[in-house]
Each structure stands twice: as C-alpha cells, then as structure tokens.
Amino acid sequence: MVAQWQGWIRFWQRRSRRGWQLRHLWVSLAVGLSISAIVSIAFSSYQFAHQSLLNGFEKNIVLELGAGVDLLDGWLETYRTTLEAIARTPTIRTFDREQVALYLEGELTHMEGSIDLSLGTSEGIAYTTDPGNFDMLNSDTVRQALQGRIGISDPRFSFASGKTQVRIAVPICSSGASSCPNRASMGFVVATIEIEGIVEVLESLERGRGSYGFILNRVGEPIIDPDRRWEDTSLLKSTNPNLQQIARRAIGRHSHIERLLLNGKRMYVAYEPLTQADWSIALTIPVRQLNSQLMRLNLLALVLGLLLAFAMGSALRQVVSAEKNRSLAAQEGMLDRLTGRIHASLDLERIVQTTVEELVELLSVDRAVFGWYSPEERILDLRWECARQGIPNHLGQFSVPLDFEHQLHQGDRIVLKCIDLNIPPKKVELDTLTYTALPVSSSFHRLGYLICFHAKGWFWRNSEQILLRSVANQLAIAITQSHMHAQAQTQVEQLNQTLSELKTTQTHLIQTEKMSGLGHLVAGIAHEINNPVGFIYGNLPYVSEYASYLLELIDLYEGQIHHPPDEIARFKHEIELDYIRDDLPEILTSMKEGADRIQKIILSLRTFSRLDEAKKKPVNIHEGIDSTLLLLNHRIKDKIKIVKNYAYMPQVECYAGHMNQVFLYLIDNAISALKNSSNPNKTITLSTAAIPNPEKQSIYISIVDNGPGIPAEILDKIFDPFFTTKPVGQGTGLGLSLSYQIIVDLHGGHISVDSAPGHTEVILEIPVRTNCVSLSSSG
C-alpha cells in the first residue's frame, strides 16, 4: 500500500514538472462532476417520463372509477326519484288498502329491476306486493324513512329469488315534499331491487388479469365482492394495516389512489364514495400490468445513455486541453482581482486576511499565513492565516534559528517552536518542497513574511514564484498605505478630542463667568437691601411700643377731660381716632411680616449664590431646591402648581453653588415648557429619595412637568453645547450642557431624560460622598 502511494506521488510530481497544477485536477474533477450532473439530469428526465406515464395511468384509473361511481349514483337516483314521486301521489297518501294495492301493482310493472313495492306506517306494513316482506318494519332502512330521511340498505342475498337485493325506503311527508321537516313522516314506501347492475359496473371497471373491484359500506364491510376475495367482516379488523387504512379513508368519504402491498403483491388501490348511498367503490390493479407499457421507454433511455457517455468523453478531453491553454491567462486575471481587493480597503486586518484567503484559492495551496519578524529577538509572530478545512492553525509567536532568513530563502527545512503562553506548546515544521516564503517590507521599517504551505511535496514553478512576488509587493504597498491612514486617523481623532475639550472649556468658562458675575451682583444687592431692612426690622418693636404709649396717653386725657374743646373734638372726628386705634397694631404687624419676607428672600439669595462655599461640603439638597423655587416665584405665581414629594435623605457632599445652578436650569426649563402648553392644570412635581446601596450611597431627584414633551428626534441632542430650540435671544443652549457637566463630570453622578407627550421627567442620581474632581478641572 505504501509503495502504491509513493508511486502516485512520483507520478504527480512528474506531471507537475510538465506544467500540470492542482487546479487541472480540479477542472477534470469538475468536468467529471458535470458529466455526473448531466447523467443525473438524464436519469431524472427518464424518471420524470416514467412518472408521467404512471400519473397518466393513475389518472385513467381515477376517471374510470369516477365514471362507475356516476353510473351507480345515477342508477340509485333513478329509483329514489321514482319512489319519491310514488310517495307524493294522493293515492298513496290515502293509505287505503284497495286503492294502494291496485296502484302499487301497476307501478311495479313499470319499474325495471324492482321485485317488490311496499307501503307502511310506524304501526306496520299497510300493503306489500310480496307477502314475505311484512317483517321489514324493524330494518334500519325503514326506521330512517319513518324519521323523515331516505334510507338505502346494504345488499343482502334472498334465498327465495337466489339474487342479491337492495331496499330503498322514502318517507311520506305530511307536507307533500320530498323531505320531511322536523321528521314529520306519515309513513314510507319501500322498493326491493335486484343489484345485478351494480355487479356489472364493478366487472366493467376491472383492467386485466388480477384486477378486481368491491364496494364497502359505512362500517368498512365489503358488501359487494363478486370475486369473494374478502371475508364478511369489516376491513377495519383486518390484520393487514394497508387494508385498515383503505377502510378508514373510504368510511371517511375520501377519494384517492394509492400504491401499496396487498397479499404480498404491489397493487394500485383507488377508492371513491357514492353520493346516493353510504358506500365507497374500491378498485385494485396489479402494478406489473404497467411494465409492458414502459418497455419502449427503457430501450430509448439505454440508447440515449450510450450516446451521452460518448459525447461527454469527447467533451472532457476538449475541456482539459482548453484549461491548460487558459491557465496562465486565468492566473493573471486572478492576480488583478487580488490586487484590486488588497487596495480596496485601508484596514490592515482586512488587507492581510484578504491576501491569505485569495492565495489559498489562487494557488490551490493548503495554507497561507502572514506574520511579523523581529530579527533582534528572533521571533516570528504569525497573526493572519487561511487554511483549508480540517487543518490545524499555526498562529502564535515562534522562536526561529539564528540563520532563519537564509534558510527561508534557500527553502531549507526549519522547525519553529511556539513561545506564546496563551496557546498550548507546539511546533511547526517547514519541510523542503512544502512551503515558499517571501519577505514583505513596509515603509515604516517593519519586516513581514508571507508563507504558503502545501501538505505534500510541491514543485514551485517560476511563474508561481513571480506571481507570489507580485502579491508580496502589492501587499507591502497596501500595508504602508494602511499605516499612513491609521496615523492620519489618530491625528484626526486627537484634533477632534482637543476641539471638543476646547469647546467644553469655553462653554464652562462662559457660564462660570456669567454665574460668577450674577452671584456677585446678587450678593451685593442682598447686602445693600439687608442694611435698611435690618434698620426697619430693628425699630419696629420701638415704634409699636411708642404707639401703644401714645394711645394710652390719649385715653388718659379723655378720662380726665370729659368735655374737650371744640377744636380737639373736631380734629378727633376728622382723623377717625377710633379707627386709628384699631388699625395701627395691624399695620405694625403687616410691616413686621413684610420685613420677615424680605429677610427670607435675602437668605435664599445667599443660599443660591453660595459664594462663600467654593469648596465641596455637606449640603441640604432640599434647601437648595426651595431657594431656587423662591427665586423663580415671579415666573411661577399662581399659574403653575408646585408639588413637593420630599423624602428623608442625608446631606450630600457637593459644590452647593453649582448644584443650585443645575436646579435653576432644570426648573426654569420646565416652567418654559409649561408656558407653551395648553394643559389647564400645569404642574411641576419635585421628588427626592435616598437610594440604599452599601457600596455607593446615592440620592435620587426627579423633576416632572406635564408640558408638551420633547420631540424624539432632538432628545439625544439636548445635552449638546449651544443646542437650543428657543428663538434667537431667548436661549444660549448652555444650560443643559452645563448641568450634564456638573452632575456627571464634577460630581460623578448620572442624569437622564424621559419624555412623551404630556410628560417630561429629568432624573438626577448623585453620590452622597465621592472623590469629586477639583473645581478648577471641571471646565
């Protein structure tokens, strides 16, 4: 066996030296497969013709069986129609014995095949032309007629006449119709009929020797079986499952033709139900009857097969010869295609992977790999590979001998030892005549090797070496272009990142300067207002005390001077002293409440600005929200309802001024959305909660408004700097962008927006304690 295998190898090597390549073998195999395909098509055509004949045969059987069914249905319908006409005659409906006897005797002479006519009611037979039929009252056929339905009995053998008979019973309806509604039957008319006509129909359906027909009733019994092939029991109880299947389908009123095994013979069995009775006709025909009709088709197929084999042999020689002449042109075309695919992408992974995949197909080798070579470390890093199915991969880092490059150029045998810790230890052997390796030098001073393997001895021809050299040169150019493109992409990404950082810094500086100026202004105004308010608030107790003293003094004067001078009395009346005495305390109380209100506003301004809190410190979030609402009270007034769902939460370490800035932006946006809403019940709901998390405790803040909502197409852009939907001069597009930076970048939290028509919710999640970035680095 080994000697034979070595002989085949030597034969192939000789053929290779003469210019043969593996693809020639594949072409020959392809031609052989084409011949096989043509033969298969021819065989399929023969099978198709064969099946067509079978289908025609089966169709004729079905048509003939249908004609027999129509004939029997017509025969039964004729008798049924005649009996219905008799049942509707006035003479029959009188049930007078003398008139009925004379009428039925006359009708019997006109009904060919009928041997008896009888008239009866539910109480018994009123009259019959055959005295032996008075016992038919208990039959199923008569019971069906008494229930208002037409009944047709199964055939039975008469010992009196020696013939098989069928009874047909029709009801006599009170309405005179052919069918009785609500089973209102006055009586029945029964005819006993000989069935020689049915047997003749079955015999006419038989097709040659071995074929026969029979009729099954509604329980699967063969009621008419001229050849007596079946027992008088139901075929449902047969030991042959095929007969059981035929009986079930016939009882189910199915119409079909099947090819199955009966009594050890292949038979066609066709069956179709009658419409006038619960019977089904079945016809069996041996399959062998068709063989004689197929003999000519088989002879023709044999002659055509011989001619086709001769033609295919000649075509094979022509194709192999043409393939040899076209091999060089095809190879050049494949090289152009490979070059185009290499330069179609600037992605290094795709370039190299495409190259090794195309080489496997182009040269019909078993494996093509590419890897980077480091002469200093003497390591070959094989990263890209394409191998035929079932061949293990060679990817990984391998140590190489000292004279590795020289051995590669000489085509010597080389053993590579894997040093990659991520894969199991292995060795790769580069045997003589099984590989060829070409260096690939890029412009960024990195050396790679493109290596093609074959499992057995392979004679690398000069044309193949030239082809591989061209591929290696194109690969080197593509790798250089990819490297330059990657460098350019990296620089573009760095520039984009720098631009984004500059834009973010600019945004933060603008808003920080704006809020800083506003904070200083607010603090200055609060300070200036606080001094006079403090003066007023401090003197109100003295004013109240002095006023009370003056009123007491007036009371003392009035007690001592009962009749003051007219001038004093007139002035007292003009100034309405009694009203002043009652209203003055209320005025002083209102002044005190107004001073308290001004002090609260000043405190809210100081809380909101937080200019004295430039560092992170524990803050009560609820105070920040309330101070923001107080500042925005002039926009809210009585038009918008504020709902507070505050839950207990710990103090949060944060930059209070920045956090209040976020509350101002978000609540102001909600107010603006509600002013553009047609909702009469405008509401802003503020909810807070603490999120229990052992690893990182956080708080939850929700701001919900029932305004028109944010369109889905802009929902992803709302946090972009300078993006705004407000008219020019009413918005800068910085509020939400800065809110995002303050929550996410400055405090390490999370902000999200969920919006739908009639509902917009902004959710803030802020850690209670976190290593926040410094205030100076946030912008």
C-alpha positions, 0 to 999 in steps of 0.5 A: 500500500505504501509503495502504491502511494509513493508511486502516485506521488512520483507520478504527480510530481512528474506531471507537475514538472510538465506544467500540470497544477492542482487546479487541472485536477480540479477542472477534470474533477469538475468536468467529471462532476458535470458529466455526473450532473448531466447523467443525473439530469438524464436519469431524472428526465427518464424518471420524470417520463416514467412518472408521467406515464404512471400519473397518466395511468393513475389518472385513467384509473381515477376517471374510470372509477369516477365514471362507475361511481356516476353510473351507480349514483345515477342508477340509485337516483333513478329509483329514489326519484321514482319512489319519491314521486310514488310517495307524493301521489294522493293515492298513496297518501290515502293509505287505503288498502284497495286503492294502494294495492291496485296502484302499487301493482301497476307501478311495479310493472313499470319499474325495471329491476324492482321485485317488490313495492311496499307501503307502511306506517310506524304501526306496520306494513299497510300493503306489500306486493310480496307477502314475505316482506311484512317483517321489514318494519324493524330494518334500519332502512325503514326506521330512517324513512319513518324519521323523515330521511331516505334510507338505502340498505346494504345488499343482502342475498334472498334465498327465495329469488337466489339474487342479491337485493337492495331496499330503498325506503322514502318517507311520506311527508305530511307536507307533500315534499320530498323531505320531511321537516322536523321528521314529520313522516306519515309513513314510507314506501319501500322498493326491493331491487335486484343489484345485478347492475351494480355487479356489472359496473364493478366487472366493467371497471376491472383492467386485466388479469388480477384486477378486481373491484368491491364496494364497502359500506359505512362500517368498512364491510365489503358488501359487494365482492363478486370475486369473494376475495374478502371475508364478511367482516369489516376491513377495519379488523383486518390484520393487514394495516394497508387494508385498515387504512383503505377502510378508514379513508373510504368510511371517511368519504375520501377519494384517492389512489394509492400504491401499496402491498396487498397479499404480498403483491404491489397493487394500485388501490383507488377508492371513491364514495357514492353520493346516493348511498353510504358506500365507497367503490374500491378498485385494485390493479396489479402494478406489473400490468404497467411494465409492458407499457414502459418497455419502449421507454427503457430501450430509448433511455439505454440508447440515449445513455450510450450516446451521452457517455460518448459525447461527454468523453469527447467533451472532457478531453476538449475541456482539459486541453482548453484549461491548460491553454487558459491557465496562465491567462486565468492566473493573471486575471486572478492576480488583478482581482487580488490586487484590486481587493488588497487596495480596496480597503485601508484596514490592515486586518482586512488587507492581510486576511484578504491576501491569505484567503485569495492565495489559498484559492489562487494557488490551490495551496493548503495554507497561507499565513502572514506574520511579523519578524523581529530579527533582534529577538528572533521571533516570528509572530504569525497573526493572519492565516487561511487554511483549508478545512480540517487543518490545524492553525499555526498562529502564535509567536515562534522562536526561529534559528539564528540563520532563519532568513537564509534558510527561508530563502534557500527553502531549507527545512526549519522547525519553529517552536511556539513561545506564546503562553496563551496557546498550548506548546507546539511546533511547526515544521517547514519541510523542503518542497512544502512551503515558499516564503517571501519577505514583505517590507513596509515603509515604516521599517517593519519586516513581514513574511508571507508563507504558503504551505502545501501538505505534500511535496510541491514543485514551485514553478517560476511563474508561481514564484513571480506571481507570489512576488507580485502579491508580496509587493502589492501587499507591502504597498497596501500595508504602508498605505494602511499605516499612513491612514491609521496615523492620519486617523489618530491625528484626526481623532486627537484634533477632534478630542482637543476641539471638543475639550476646547469647546467644553472649556469655553462653554464652562468658562462662559457660564462660570463667568456669567454665574460668577458675575450674577452671584456677585451682583446678587450678593451685593444687592442682598447686602445693600437691601439687608442694611435698611431692612435690618434698620426697619426690622430693628425699630419696629418693636420701638415704634409699636411700643411708642404707639401703644404709649401714645394711645394710652396717653390719649385715653388718659386725657379723655378720662380726665377731660370729659368735655374737650374743646371744640377744636380737639373734638373736631380734629378727633372726628376728622382723623377717625381716632377710633379707627386709628386705634384699631388699625395701627397694631395691624399695620405694625404687624403687616410691616413686621411680616413684610420685613420677615419676607424680605429677610427670607428672600435675602437668605435664599439669595445667599443660599443660591449664590453660595459664594462663600462655599467654593469648596465641596461640603455637606449640603441640604439638597432640599434647601437648595431646591426651595431657594431656587423655587423662591427665586423663580416665584415671579415666573411661577405665581399662581399659574403653575402648581408646585408639588413637593414629594420630599423624602428623608435623605442625608446631606450630600457632599457637593459644590452647593453653588453649582448644584443650585445652578443645575436646579435653576436650569432644570426648573426654569426649563420646565416652567418654559415648557409649561408656558407653551402648553395648553394643559389647564392644570400645569404642574411641576412635581419635585421628588427626592429619595435616598437610594440604599446601596452599601457600596455607593450611597446615592440620592435620587431627584426627579423633576416632572412637568406635564408640558408638551414633551420633547420631540424624539428626534432632538432628545439625544441632542439636548445635552449638546453645547449651544443646542437650543430650540428657543428663538434667537435671544431667548436661549444660549443652549448652555444650560443643559450642557452645563448641568450634564457637566456638573452632575456627571463630570464634577460630581460623578453622578448620572442624569437622564431624560424621559419624555412623551407627550404630556410628560417630561421627567429629568432624573438626577442620581448623585453620590452622597460622598465621592472623590469629586474632581477639583473645581478648577478641572471641571471646565 
